[in-house]
Amino acid sequence: MQESRRSPQNLALAAEIEYKEAQLKSARRRNAGLLRR
């Protein structure tokens, strides 16, 4: 199990998910800022 978890494919997938989550968070922050005005 650990070997497959360290595979490049899984690492790329994890990085993609992290990136998308960060995008969602920044988008929410931007929307919140627009609503506050």
mmJSON file of the N, C-alpha and C atoms, coordinates in Angstrom:
{"data_MODEL":{"atom_site":{
"group_PDB":["ATOM","ATOM","ATOM","ATOM","ATOM","ATOM","ATOM","ATOM","ATOM","ATOM","ATOM","ATOM","ATOM","ATOM","ATOM","ATOM","ATOM","ATOM","ATOM","ATOM","ATOM","ATOM","ATOM","ATOM","ATOM","ATOM","ATOM","ATOM","ATOM","ATOM","ATOM","ATOM","ATOM","ATOM","ATOM","ATOM","ATOM","ATOM","ATOM","ATOM","ATOM","ATOM","ATOM","ATOM","ATOM","ATOM","ATOM","ATOM","ATOM","ATOM","ATOM","ATOM","ATOM","ATOM","ATOM","ATOM","ATOM","ATOM","ATOM","ATOM","ATOM","ATOM","ATOM","ATOM","ATOM","ATOM","ATOM","ATOM","ATOM","ATOM","ATOM","ATOM","ATOM","ATOM","ATOM","ATOM","ATOM","ATOM","ATOM","ATOM","ATOM","ATOM","ATOM","ATOM","ATOM","ATOM","ATOM","ATOM","ATOM","ATOM","ATOM","ATOM","ATOM","ATOM","ATOM","ATOM","ATOM","ATOM","ATOM","ATOM","ATOM","ATOM","ATOM","ATOM","ATOM","ATOM","ATOM","ATOM","ATOM","ATOM","ATOM"],
"id":[1,2,3,4,5,6,7,8,9,10,11,12,13,14,15,16,17,18,19,20,21,22,23,24,25,26,27,28,29,30,31,32,33,34,35,36,37,38,39,40,41,42,43,44,45,46,47,48,49,50,51,52,53,54,55,56,57,58,59,60,61,62,63,64,65,66,67,68,69,70,71,72,73,74,75,76,77,78,79,80,81,82,83,84,85,86,87,88,89,90,91,92,93,94,95,96,97,98,99,100,101,102,103,104,105,106,107,108,109,110,111],
"type_symbol":["N","C","C","N","C","C","N","C","C","N","C","C","N","C","C","N","C","C","N","C","C","N","C","C","N","C","C","N","C","C","N","C","C","N","C","C","N","C","C","N","C","C","N","C","C","N","C","C","N","C","C","N","C","C","N","C","C","N","C","C","N","C","C","N","C","C","N","C","C","N","C","C","N","C","C","N","C","C","N","C","C","N","C","C","N","C","C","N","C","C","N","C","C","N","C","C","N","C","C","N","C","C","N","C","C","N","C","C","N","C","C"],
"label_atom_id":["N","CA","C","N","CA","C","N","CA","C","N","CA","C","N","CA","C","N","CA","C","N","CA","C","N","CA","C","N","CA","C","N","CA","C","N","CA","C","N","CA","C","N","CA","C","N","CA","C","N","CA","C","N","CA","C","N","CA","C","N","CA","C","N","CA","C","N","CA","C","N","CA","C","N","CA","C","N","CA","C","N","CA","C","N","CA","C","N","CA","C","N","CA","C","N","CA","C","N","CA","C","N","CA","C","N","CA","C","N","CA","C","N","CA","C","N","CA","C","N","CA","C","N","CA","C","N","CA","C"],
"label_alt_id":[null,null,null,null,null,null,null,null,null,null,null,null,null,null,null,null,null,null,null,null,null,null,null,null,null,null,null,null,null,null,null,null,null,null,null,null,null,null,null,null,null,null,null,null,null,null,null,null,null,null,null,null,null,null,null,null,null,null,null,null,null,null,null,null,null,null,null,null,null,null,null,null,null,null,null,null,null,null,null,null,null,null,null,null,null,null,null,null,null,null,null,null,null,null,null,null,null,null,null,null,null,null,null,null,null,null,null,null,null,null,null],
"label_comp_id":["MET","MET","MET","GLN","GLN","GLN","GLU","GLU","GLU","SER","SER","SER","ARG","ARG","ARG","ARG","ARG","ARG","SER","SER","SER","PRO","PRO","PRO","GLN","GLN","GLN","ASN","ASN","ASN","LEU","LEU","LEU","ALA","ALA","ALA","LEU","LEU","LEU","ALA","ALA","ALA","ALA","ALA","ALA","GLU","GLU","GLU","ILE","ILE","ILE","GLU","GLU","GLU","TYR","TYR","TYR","LYS","LYS","LYS","GLU","GLU","GLU","ALA","ALA","ALA","GLN","GLN","GLN","LEU","LEU","LEU","LYS","LYS","LYS","SER","SER","SER","ALA","ALA","ALA","ARG","ARG","ARG","ARG","ARG","ARG","ARG","ARG","ARG","ASN","ASN","ASN","ALA","ALA","ALA","GLY","GLY","GLY","LEU","LEU","LEU","LEU","LEU","LEU","ARG","ARG","ARG","ARG","ARG","ARG"],
"label_asym_id":["A","A","A","A","A","A","A","A","A","A","A","A","A","A","A","A","A","A","A","A","A","A","A","A","A","A","A","A","A","A","A","A","A","A","A","A","A","A","A","A","A","A","A","A","A","A","A","A","A","A","A","A","A","A","A","A","A","A","A","A","A","A","A","A","A","A","A","A","A","A","A","A","A","A","A","A","A","A","A","A","A","A","A","A","A","A","A","A","A","A","A","A","A","A","A","A","A","A","A","A","A","A","A","A","A","A","A","A","A","A","A"],
"label_entity_id":["1","1","1","1","1","1","1","1","1","1","1","1","1","1","1","1","1","1","1","1","1","1","1","1","1","1","1","1","1","1","1","1","1","1","1","1","1","1","1","1","1","1","1","1","1","1","1","1","1","1","1","1","1","1","1","1","1","1","1","1","1","1","1","1","1","1","1","1","1","1","1","1","1","1","1","1","1","1","1","1","1","1","1","1","1","1","1","1","1","1","1","1","1","1","1","1","1","1","1","1","1","1","1","1","1","1","1","1","1","1","1"],
"label_seq_id":[1,1,1,2,2,2,3,3,3,4,4,4,5,5,5,6,6,6,7,7,7,8,8,8,9,9,9,10,10,10,11,11,11,12,12,12,13,13,13,14,14,14,15,15,15,16,16,16,17,17,17,18,18,18,19,19,19,20,20,20,21,21,21,22,22,22,23,23,23,24,24,24,25,25,25,26,26,26,27,27,27,28,28,28,29,29,29,30,30,30,31,31,31,32,32,32,33,33,33,34,34,34,35,35,35,36,36,36,37,37,37],
"pdbx_PDB_ins_code":[null,null,null,null,null,null,null,null,null,null,null,null,null,null,null,null,null,null,null,null,null,null,null,null,null,null,null,null,null,null,null,null,null,null,null,null,null,null,null,null,null,null,null,null,null,null,null,null,null,null,null,null,null,null,null,null,null,null,null,null,null,null,null,null,null,null,null,null,null,null,null,null,null,null,null,null,null,null,null,null,null,null,null,null,null,null,null,null,null,null,null,null,null,null,null,null,null,null,null,null,null,null,null,null,null,null,null,null,null,null,null],
"Cartn_x":[0.823,0.0,0.857,1.875,2.716,3.422,3.826,4.523,3.623,2.376,1.458,1.131,1.106,0.797,1.891,3.103,4.226,4.432,3.564,3.748,3.577,4.301,4.237,2.816,2.03,0.652,-0.152,-0.022,-0.775,-0.295,1.012,1.554,1.006,0.937,0.413,-1.054,-1.789,-3.213,-3.399,-2.611,-2.707,-2.372,-1.367,-0.972,-2.093,-2.75,-3.84,-5.009,-5.326,-6.428,-6.098,-4.878,-4.463,-4.58,-4.142,-4.182,-5.626,-6.52,-7.92,-8.553,-8.204,-8.74,-8.27,-7.009,-6.467,-7.193,-7.478,-8.201,-9.592,-10.262,-11.608,-11.565,-10.578,-10.464,-10.253,-9.364,-9.093,-10.323,-11.042,-12.251,-13.301,-13.433,-14.404,-14.034,-12.735,-12.275,-12.6,-12.384,-12.659,-14.154,-14.986,-16.435,-16.87,-16.309,-16.652,-16.274,-15.117,-14.67,-15.607,-16.091,-17.008,-18.34,-18.782,-20.074,-20.012,-18.838,-18.715,-18.87,-18.518,-18.543,-19.953],
"Cartn_y":[-1.212,0.0,1.263,1.298,2.5,2.776,1.697,1.889,2.607,2.163,2.784,4.219,4.457,5.803,6.783,6.288,7.172,7.28,6.628,6.657,8.081,8.424,9.784,10.184,9.214,9.513,10.014,9.304,9.71,11.054,11.29,12.579,13.708,13.474,14.493,14.743,13.679,13.804,14.603,14.283,14.999,16.481,16.765,18.156,18.889,18.188,18.807,19.14,18.2,18.422,19.592,19.634,20.74,22.074,22.079,23.304,23.776,22.824,23.189,23.699,23.076,23.526,24.945,25.219,26.566,27.583,27.181,28.078,28.376,27.328,27.509,28.474,28.292,29.156,30.612,30.846,32.232,32.811,31.981,32.458,32.85,32.031,32.348,33.644,33.819,35.042,36.262,36.108,37.201,37.525,36.474,36.687,37.359,36.93,37.527,39.005,39.326,40.718,41.562,40.97,41.73,41.962,40.964,41.088,42.124,42.268,43.197,44.661,44.961,46.354,46.933],
"Cartn_z":[0.0,0.0,0.0,0.836,0.926,-0.394,-1.079,-2.357,-3.355,-3.455,-4.412,-3.994,-2.694,-2.222,-2.622,-2.769,-3.11,-4.619,-5.39,-6.841,-7.374,-8.424,-8.994,-9.351,-9.84,-10.242,-9.044,-7.911,-6.728,-6.202,-6.288,-5.835,-6.696,-7.994,-8.909,-8.601,-8.325,-8.011,-6.728,-5.721,-4.438,-4.638,-5.442,-5.69,-6.419,-7.352,-8.109,-7.181,-6.287,-5.34,-4.424,-3.928,-3.037,-3.772,-5.027,-5.834,-6.015,-6.322,-6.533,-5.245,-4.126,-2.837,-2.535,-2.835,-2.598,-3.483,-4.723,-5.631,-5.085,-4.574,-4.019,-2.842,-1.979,-0.79,-1.19,-2.148,-2.573,-3.263,-4.007,-4.689,-3.659,-2.601,-1.551,-0.856,-0.614,0.052,-0.812,-2.127,-3.052,-3.052,-3.088,-3.075,-1.78,-0.672,0.628,0.632,0.064,0.017,-0.834,-1.922,-2.789,-2.096,-1.33,-0.642,0.466,1.078,2.208,1.778,0.524,0.069,0.047],
"occupancy":[1.0,1.0,1.0,1.0,1.0,1.0,1.0,1.0,1.0,1.0,1.0,1.0,1.0,1.0,1.0,1.0,1.0,1.0,1.0,1.0,1.0,1.0,1.0,1.0,1.0,1.0,1.0,1.0,1.0,1.0,1.0,1.0,1.0,1.0,1.0,1.0,1.0,1.0,1.0,1.0,1.0,1.0,1.0,1.0,1.0,1.0,1.0,1.0,1.0,1.0,1.0,1.0,1.0,1.0,1.0,1.0,1.0,1.0,1.0,1.0,1.0,1.0,1.0,1.0,1.0,1.0,1.0,1.0,1.0,1.0,1.0,1.0,1.0,1.0,1.0,1.0,1.0,1.0,1.0,1.0,1.0,1.0,1.0,1.0,1.0,1.0,1.0,1.0,1.0,1.0,1.0,1.0,1.0,1.0,1.0,1.0,1.0,1.0,1.0,1.0,1.0,1.0,1.0,1.0,1.0,1.0,1.0,1.0,1.0,1.0,1.0],
"B_iso_or_equiv":[0.0,0.0,0.0,0.0,0.0,0.0,0.0,0.0,0.0,0.0,0.0,0.0,0.0,0.0,0.0,0.0,0.0,0.0,0.0,0.0,0.0,0.0,0.0,0.0,0.0,0.0,0.0,0.0,0.0,0.0,0.0,0.0,0.0,0.0,0.0,0.0,0.0,0.0,0.0,0.0,0.0,0.0,0.0,0.0,0.0,0.0,0.0,0.0,0.0,0.0,0.0,0.0,0.0,0.0,0.0,0.0,0.0,0.0,0.0,0.0,0.0,0.0,0.0,0.0,0.0,0.0,0.0,0.0,0.0,0.0,0.0,0.0,0.0,0.0,0.0,0.0,0.0,0.0,0.0,0.0,0.0,0.0,0.0,0.0,0.0,0.0,0.0,0.0,0.0,0.0,0.0,0.0,0.0,0.0,0.0,0.0,0.0,0.0,0.0,0.0,0.0,0.0,0.0,0.0,0.0,0.0,0.0,0.0,0.0,0.0,0.0],
"pdbx_formal_charge":[null,null,null,null,null,null,null,null,null,null,null,null,null,null,null,null,null,null,null,null,null,null,null,null,null,null,null,null,null,null,null,null,null,null,null,null,null,null,null,null,null,null,null,null,null,null,null,null,null,null,null,null,null,null,null,null,null,null,null,null,null,null,null,null,null,null,null,null,null,null,null,null,null,null,null,null,null,null,null,null,null,null,null,null,null,null,null,null,null,null,null,null,null,null,null,null,null,null,null,null,null,null,null,null,null,null,null,null,null,null,null],
"auth_seq_id":[1,1,1,2,2,2,3,3,3,4,4,4,5,5,5,6,6,6,7,7,7,8,8,8,9,9,9,10,10,10,11,11,11,12,12,12,13,13,13,14,14,14,15,15,15,16,16,16,17,17,17,18,18,18,19,19,19,20,20,20,21,21,21,22,22,22,23,23,23,24,24,24,25,25,25,26,26,26,27,27,27,28,28,28,29,29,29,30,30,30,31,31,31,32,32,32,33,33,33,34,34,34,35,35,35,36,36,36,37,37,37],
"auth_comp_id":["MET","MET","MET","GLN","GLN","GLN","GLU","GLU","GLU","SER","SER","SER","ARG","ARG","ARG","ARG","ARG","ARG","SER","SER","SER","PRO","PRO","PRO","GLN","GLN","GLN","ASN","ASN","ASN","LEU","LEU","LEU","ALA","ALA","ALA","LEU","LEU","LEU","ALA","ALA","ALA","ALA","ALA","ALA","GLU","GLU","GLU","ILE","ILE","ILE","GLU","GLU","GLU","TYR","TYR","TYR","LYS","LYS","LYS","GLU","GLU","GLU","ALA","ALA","ALA","GLN","GLN","GLN","LEU","LEU","LEU","LYS","LYS","LYS","SER","SER","SER","ALA","ALA","ALA","ARG","ARG","ARG","ARG","ARG","ARG","ARG","ARG","ARG","ASN","ASN","ASN","ALA","ALA","ALA","GLY","GLY","GLY","LEU","LEU","LEU","LEU","LEU","LEU","ARG","ARG","ARG","ARG","ARG","ARG"],
"auth_asym_id":["A","A","A","A","A","A","A","A","A","A","A","A","A","A","A","A","A","A","A","A","A","A","A","A","A","A","A","A","A","A","A","A","A","A","A","A","A","A","A","A","A","A","A","A","A","A","A","A","A","A","A","A","A","A","A","A","A","A","A","A","A","A","A","A","A","A","A","A","A","A","A","A","A","A","A","A","A","A","A","A","A","A","A","A","A","A","A","A","A","A","A","A","A","A","A","A","A","A","A","A","A","A","A","A","A","A","A","A","A","A","A"],
"auth_atom_id":["N","CA","C","N","CA","C","N","CA","C","N","CA","C","N","CA","C","N","CA","C","N","CA","C","N","CA","C","N","CA","C","N","CA","C","N","CA","C","N","CA","C","N","CA","C","N","CA","C","N","CA","C","N","CA","C","N","CA","C","N","CA","C","N","CA","C","N","CA","C","N","CA","C","N","CA","C","N","CA","C","N","CA","C","N","CA","C","N","CA","C","N","CA","C","N","CA","C","N","CA","C","N","CA","C","N","CA","C","N","CA","C","N","CA","C","N","CA","C","N","CA","C","N","CA","C","N","CA","C"],
"pdbx_PDB_model_num":[1,1,1,1,1,1,1,1,1,1,1,1,1,1,1,1,1,1,1,1,1,1,1,1,1,1,1,1,1,1,1,1,1,1,1,1,1,1,1,1,1,1,1,1,1,1,1,1,1,1,1,1,1,1,1,1,1,1,1,1,1,1,1,1,1,1,1,1,1,1,1,1,1,1,1,1,1,1,1,1,1,1,1,1,1,1,1,1,1,1,1,1,1,1,1,1,1,1,1,1,1,1,1,1,1,1,1,1,1,1,1]
}}}
